[in-house]
Amino acid sequence: MTSIRSFKTTRTARTLVPEIQQGQGQQQQAPPPPQVPHVWPFADEKDVAISAVRRACIVTQKVFESMGDMDYLTKSDESPVTIGDFAAQALISQMIHAVFPDDKIVGEEDASQFYNSEKKEMLHHITSIVNEGLTADKMDYEQEEWGVGMGYEISPREVRDNIDRGKFDGGDVGRMGFLRGEQYAVCVSLIVDGEPVVGVIGCPNFPHQSTELEGEKGYIFSAVKDQGSERLTIEGLDPVLISMPSVHPSDLVVLESVESAHSSHSFNARVRELLTVDGLPMRMDSQAKYCALAMGRGHLYLRMPTRADYEEKIWDHAPGILLVEEAGGKVTDSRGKLLNFGLGRTLGRNYGIVACGSWVHPRVIDSVKVVIKESRRRGEGEMEEEMEKEKESIGRVRDVDTKL
């Protein structure tokens, strides 16, 4: 979901001139101006995004723990969308619009199916879920003007309007914020003039390390341009700076999508071979891969489309890419080109995603280019055959190597 805002910054300059007072031959200067606390750029946007993601995680986690057969719809591209997706988009859209009303929004979902009376019951169910998130107890850092806390329920029509607020086409103009809600990650990003500047990702199922409390799970990750990346509790508290470690290429942990239809596993396997990577890939869903990468639980994320005409969606990558870059990584497409978020709803001029530590990025790109050339020499027929084999094997690998 995206919001766009045009705003101007005005500055009022004041020159402080020493004041000279007469009296007994002494000169007295005016006292120095008071110290003004430093205000970090996009501090308000970051705080609102963390709050919105925290609240969306509360409701989506409850949805996913109790979801029934009737709690999802099928979109025109045959991909499923759950009531949790709709609820997350409506909730975050509501909060962004409450605090930044001039922002436009780009989101993945739309509410077209809820204009049908047959879906009235589902819309009321989603409204109940959204209101549960909006009216949850406030944390100390949350402000009432954000439209959260007791008494801030919204109607089914407002929920529908909030979902549809995400229809903006995007582009390299002004200011945009993006969100995506899914089973393993709820994501918000702010983009200014085609560049991600704020990114927040909530991962309610993200397991804690063995050195932490056993059985605990869930993190929020945040990043602001030129301010670093942080890991917070799922409540949005106790921020800890995170960074990507340097490891030998043979020790790289490669991250990839669970579904082979989303990214070519055979392509990635050949890249691992060229890099002399010893271990098996870690397969997981959503932008949680970017979070694992930024905090050092993985070292390389490869995403190569299985269709030549596929264009990556901006909401699938904007917050995660900023998180990795602010943690010391580098993210480009398969040709080494920077990703262009100023073209609309997709990364239309980019092909594939390569995210890793900046120290190993050139070597990875060289390997990726080699595999692309090899794939072209083998011909499209063999590539299609490999894709079919990957689809057949997905049931056997779905639960392999998903633990962090």
N, C-alpha and C positions, 0 to 999 in steps of 0.2 A: 504494500500500500504506500502511496506517495503523497506528500504534501509539498506545495510550492509556495514560496513567499518571496515577494520583492520588498526589499527594505533598504533604507539609506542610513548611513552612519554620519552623524554630524558631530563636530567637535567645537567646543567653545574654548578659545585660548584666553588665558589671563596671565599677564606679566606681573610678577610680584617685584615691586621696586623697594629697596631699602628705605625706610623712613628715618629722616634725620630730625631729632628733636633738640631744640635749643635749651640750654640750661647747664650752668656751671661748666661750660666748655666741653661737655661730653656729648658724644654722638651715640645714639642707640638705634640699632637695626631692628626692623620688624621681626617678630618671631617666625620661625620657619613654618611652612604650611603643614597641616596635619597629614600624617601618613594615611594614604588610601590603600586599603587591602587590595591585593591583586585579584582580578577577576579572570578566570580562565575562559577562553573562547568556548562557546557552546556548552557552558556548564548547565544551564537550565534545560537545554535539549537533552543532554545526557541523563540528568536526573529524572526527567519525565519519561524518557525511554526505559530506564531501569524500572521505574514504578509500573509502567504499562506492561512490560515483559513479565515482571513478577506476578502481577495480577492475572495475566493471560496464562501463565504457567499453572497457577492455582486451579483455574477452571478446566484447562485442557487435561491436566493430570487426572482430575476427577472424571472427566468424560472418558478418557482412554481406559480407566480402571473399571468402568461400568458400561461400556458401549455395547449396544445390541445391534441386531441385524438391520433395524430400521433407522439407525443413526448415521447413515451416510447416503450420499447421492453419487451418481455417475455423471461426469461432465462430458461434453461433446467429444473430447479426445479420449474417452473411455477411462480416464484416470479417476479414482475415487476421491471424494472430498467428504470429510466427516463434519458433524456438528461442531466439533472442536475447532476445525479450521474456520468455520463461519464465526464462531463465538470469539476466537482470538482476533480475527480481523475487525469485527464490529467493536470490540472493547478497545483495542488500540487506536482505531480510527476515532472513536468517541473522545479519547483522552487527548490525542493530537489536535483534534479540531477545537476542543475546549480551551487549550492553552495557546495554540497557534492557529487561529481561525482563518488566516489568509493562506495557509499552506494548502496546496493541492495534494492529492494522494494517488499513488499507484499501488494496486494490490492484486493478488492472484485471483481472488474469488469475486463473483458478482451475485446479486440477489434476484436474478431473473426468474428463477424457479419459485420464489416466494410470492410472486404476484398471482400464482395459481392457488385457488382456494383449497385444493387438495393438500397443499403443504402448510396450511395454516397451523396445524398442530405442531409440526416441526419448528416453525418460526417461533411459536410461543415457548417451546422447549428451549430453543437457543436464547431467547430473551431472558428466560429464567436463569440460564447459565451466565450470561453476560452480567446481569444484575448482581449475581452472587459475587462475581469478581469485582465489580465497581464498588460494592458496599462493604467489602471485607475491611477489617480493622486497619486503620492507617498506621504506617510506620512513622517514626519521628521525622524522617526526611521528606515525607509526603505532605503536600499542601492542599488545603480544602479547595482552592481555586482550580485545582486540576480536575475537579469533578469526581472525587472519590470519597468514600466514607458513607456513613448512614445517611439515607435520604436522597441519594443520587441515582435512583432507579430510572431507567428509560423504557419507552414503550416499544412494542413490536415494530411499529412503523419506523421509529428512530433506529432500531437495530437494522432494519432493512436498508434505510438510507445510509447508515454508516458503512455497511458492506458495499453498497453501490458507490460510495465516495471514492473507491479505489479504481474507478474506470479511467482515470486520467492517462493519457498516452505517453507521458514522459517527454524527455528531450533535454537538450543542453541549454536550458533557460532557467534562471532563477534557482530555486531551492526545492529539493525533493526529499521526502522521507519514504523509506520502503519497509514493508513488513511481510513476513510470511509466517503462518502458523501451521505446524505439522506435528506428527506424533512425537518426535524426539527434539525438536527445536522450535522456539518461537523467536522470530528475528525482526529487528527494526533497524533501519539505517537512514541516516540523513545524508542527502547528496546535494552539494552546492555547485552549480555550474559544471555538472558532469563528473564531479569528484566526490567519493565518499568521505565524509568528515566526522561522522558519528556512527558507531555500530554497536548494537547490543543484541546478544544472543542468550536466550534462556534454554537450558537443557535440563529439564526436571528429572530425567532418567540417567544423567551422567554419573557414573560411579566414582566414588572418592577413592583416593589412593589407599594402599594397605596400611600406611602409617597413620591414617586418620581413623575416625570412628567407624567401626565395623557396621556394615549395613546402611550407612548414610549415603545419600545420593542427591544429586541436583546441584547445579551451579548456574550463575549468571556471569557472562563474560561481557566486558565493555571495552571500547577503544575510542579515542578521540584523536584526530589528526595531529601529529607532532606532540602528543601527550602520553604515548605508551598504551599498553594493553593491561587490563586487570581481570582478575578472577574474583568473584564475590560469592557469598552464600546465596542460596536460592531465595532468601529474603531480601537480597540486595544490600547486604552488610559486609563489613570486614574486608575491604578491597585489598588484594595482594597483587603486586606487579608480576607479570609473567613474561618470559622470554624464551626464545628457541635456542636449544643447545647445539653445539657443533659435534658431529659424530663422523666416524669414518664411513665412506660410501657403502662399504660392505655391511655395515651395521644399520643402515637406514631401515626404518619401519615405514612401509608404504601404505598409505590409506587409499581406499577406493570404495565405490558404491557397492551396496549389496546386490542390486539388480544389474545383471549384465546388459540389460536393455538400456540402462542409463549411461553406461560407460564400458568400453571394450576391455574385458579382463585379459584377453589374449594379447592385446596391444601392450597393456601394462606389464604383463609377464615378460615380454620381450625386452622392454625397457629395463626391468629389474635385472634381467640376464646381462645386458650390456653394462650395467652399473655394478655388476658382481654382488648384488644384494643376496645375502644368505637366507634370510627369514621369509616366511609367508606373509602375504598382505593382510592388513587389518581391514575388514569390511564392515561398514556401518552406514546408517542412513543420515540424511539431512546435513545441515551445516555444523553439526556436532563434529564432523571431520576437521573443519577449520579450527574448532576449539581444541581438539586433541593435538593438532599441529602446533598451535600457538603456545601451548603449555608444555610441549616436548614429549607427549606420549606417542606421537608420530612425527615423522621427519619429512615426508614427501606425499603430496596429494596429487594424483593424476586423474584427470577426467577427459577422456577422449570420446567424442560422440560416435554412436554406431550408425548415424545417418549423415551424409554429407551436407544435407540441407537443414540440419538442426541448428537452431539459434538458442543459446543459453539465455535464461530469463534473468533480468537484473536482480530481482528479489531473492534469487537462489544463491547469490554470491556477494552482493555489496557489503553487508556487515562482516561476513567471514573474511573477506579479502583485507579489509581495513584492520581487523583483529590480527591477522598474520603479519601484515606489513609493519604494524606498530610493535609487534613482538620481535622484530628483527628479520622477518622473512621477505621473500620477493614472490610476487604473483604476476604471471603473464599468460598469454595464450600459448599454443604449441609452437608458434613461430618466434616466440620471444617478444611479442608485441604487448605493450601495456593494454589493459582492458579499457574499453571506451563505454562509459555509462551515460553518455550524452546523446544517444541515438534514439531513445524511446524506451520501450518495454523489454528490449532484448539487446544482447551484445552482438549485434548483427555483423560487425566487422572483425570479430574474433572467432577463432576456431580452437576449441579445447581449452583446458585449464591446467596450468602447471604451477603448483604452490609448494615452496620449500625454503630452506635457509638460503640466504643470499650467497653464502660461501660455496654452495654446491649447485646453484641454479644454472650457471653456464654449462656444466657437465651434463646436467639432466636434459637441457634443451638440445645439446648435441646428440644425445642418445635418442630423444624423441624424433628428431629430424631423420635419423638413420632408419628408425622403424617406419616412419611415414613413407620413405623411399622404398623400403622393402615391401610394404603393403601395396604400393602402386605397381610394383613389378609383378607381384603374385596375381594381380588382377581382381576385379570385383567379384567374379564367380566364387573364388576361394574364400574371399572375405565374407560373402553372404553365407556360405556353408559353415564357416566358423561361428558366425552369429547364431545360426540355428542350433549348433551344438551347445553354445553357451546358454541359450534359453532353456534347452532341455535339462541342463545340469544345475539350473538355479535352485531347484528344490533340495539338492544335495549339499549346497554350500551356504545356504541362507544363514545358518546359525554358526558358521565356522568363523573363528577369529573376530568375534564382535565385542569381546570383553576388552576393557582398557586397562 
